[in-house]
Amino acid sequence: MSDLRTVLQDAASMLIAGHAAEDADDGRLQAELLYGKASGLDRAQVIAAGADAPAPAHLEAFRALLERRADHEPLAYILGRREFYGRTFLVGPGCLVPRPETEESVEAALAAVREHPQAQRLVRVADIGTGSGAIGLSIAAHAPNTKVWCTDVSSEALQWAGKNMRRFGLEDRVVLQTGDLLEAIDEPIDVLCANLPYVPTLDYEGLPPQIRDREPRIAVEGGTTGIEIIERLCDQMDAHLSEHAAVILEVGAGQMAWVEDLVVTALTDAGRPVTKTEQHRDLRGIRRCLEVRTGF
Ligand SMILES: C[S@@+](CC[C@H](N)C(=O)[O-])C[C@H]1O[C@@H](n2cnc3c(N)ncnc32)[C@H](O)[C@@H]1O
């Protein structure tokens, strides 16, 4: 029987050939994580056991997980978790897998919370389209001076946010609400964050199958232009923001100028002077996160 190292190498090659892994490093990492899930070992233990023959029961469970991955089920769904901003979020079908670029929004929001005139008291934060709760719960966990409303139109997604809220012990400062955009919010918001769907309908069909066929369409597709839902949020914003407010939005590649114009126009038309606009780039250099402040 082959040793574990060979089994993992073969699995990595299979994942790369089926386009479920990008390159040798990614294939190897995925194989190790899947074997860890199948065997109950952590990654260090999997690597340390490389010269051993895998137990038949572990091998059988591993093959079943590999088949799911080869069938384009997201790795995070199979493992049931994804690391985001230093915490392990539970995820599964029904919620978007949090992406590393979304950590830019958390950074910008935490800076706005620190610099907000209410920072010594309570800063009211909203995360609209919360999914797993990635943005809102990360803010609540890092900034004890916040109360955070996490809303989503999908009650399935909110169930994941609820699991994560309880896992991180944030029930006393987080409110979960189902609803369209800001409709469920009944207090003025100081820091408004949203990572809403922004992929144009025409581009949606061309997405990789692990996104298009597995993650919820409602979490990804943003209508004909891609920014229709963001546009509606901008229309509703004025009625829900406090006097000193920051708006932090994730956008798709190439959408930044368009969305910045929408947000700035919505605020200035409402008689709110814009005091700061900043475009934060993600690790690939794409202008990904827009931050606009008014009143501070
Ligand atoms: C791109 S996902 C982001 C999930 C999470 N915030 C994250 O960054 O990982 C967009 C989320 O917005 C939700 N959504 C879509 N349309 C919405 C609407 N009109 N009102 C509120 N939430 C909406 C989807 O259900 C999904 O959970």
The ligand as a Gaussian input file, in Angstrom:
#p B3LYP/6-31G(d) Opt

LIG

0 1
 C      -21.288000      38.994000      -1.665000
 S      -22.268000      38.265000      -0.388000
 C      -21.380000      38.898000       1.033000
 C      -21.491000      38.067000       2.262000
 C      -20.596000      38.583000       3.416000
 N      -20.901000      39.950000       3.753000
 C      -19.141000      38.478000       3.033000
 O      -18.516000      39.511000       2.785000
 O      -18.611000      37.363000       2.991000
 C      -23.718000      39.256000      -0.476000
 C      -24.779000      38.998000       0.580000
 O      -25.825000      39.965000       0.375000
 C      -27.073000      39.327000       0.549000
 N      -28.061000      40.115000      -0.206000
 C      -28.340000      40.089000      -1.538000
 N      -29.298000      40.981000      -1.837000
 C      -29.621000      41.603000      -0.677000
 C      -30.562000      42.622000      -0.320000
 N      -31.339000      43.191000      -1.236000
 N      -30.653000      43.003000       0.972000
 C      -29.862000      42.422000       1.923000
 N      -28.966000      41.453000       1.648000
 C      -28.843000      41.050000       0.375000
 C      -26.867000      37.917000       0.036000
 O      -27.824000      37.028000       0.571000
 C      -25.426000      37.642000       0.524000
 O      -25.427000      37.047000       1.791000

